[in-house]
Amino acid sequence: ALCQDAAGHVDWRSAQDLTWCSSRHFLLNNMPEFDLYFLPPAATVEGESMLDDNIAFALMAWHASGLEPKPPPQVAFAYLLP
């Protein structure tokens, strides 16, 4: 399913910030194909799968981080989300 924000469909490649939609789009487009068919249910957040748990924890870390300036979102996608 496509994730949307107020501006329309979200694409992680042009994201200006780490958001739920941009993170979900990144993970769904970069995870191994096998994993797309085996996503256990969410354990800690109200979501569809553990993918949602992963995004929630990554966003909490991103927002709690004292890094200034924050790294570009593409760095966070590659190193914080997986």
C-alpha positions, -999 to +999 in steps of 0.1 A: +000+000+000+012+035-008+017+058+021+006+094+017+011+126+035-006+160+029+015+165-003+006+131-018+025+098-023+058+096-003+090+084-019+119+077+004+144+088-023+132+124-022+123+125+016+134+156+035+129+139+069+125+105+085+088+100+087+065+070+091+056+070+054+092+076+041+105+048+064+078+024+054+085+030+017+122+026+022+118-007+040+093-022+016+115-013-013+148-025+001+140-056+022+147-091+009+117-104-011+113-134+012+108-111+042+079-094+024+059-127+027+069-134+063+061-103+085+050-114+120+023-093+137+032-061+155+042-068+191+045-033+206+025-008+185-009-009+168+002-019+134+001-045+107+034-062+113+067-061+131+078-037+103+056-011+121+074-018+154+108-013+137+096+020+122+082+032+156+115+025+174+136+041+147+114+072+148+117+074+186+155+072+184+156+098+156+135+123+176+153+116+209+187+120+193+207+151+203+225+151+170+227+186+155+226+189+127+207+157+121+222+134+094+204+134+060+173+111+060+190+088+035+217+080+061+191+072+087+172+050+062+204+029+056+217+028+092+189+034+116+159+015+101+172-019+092 
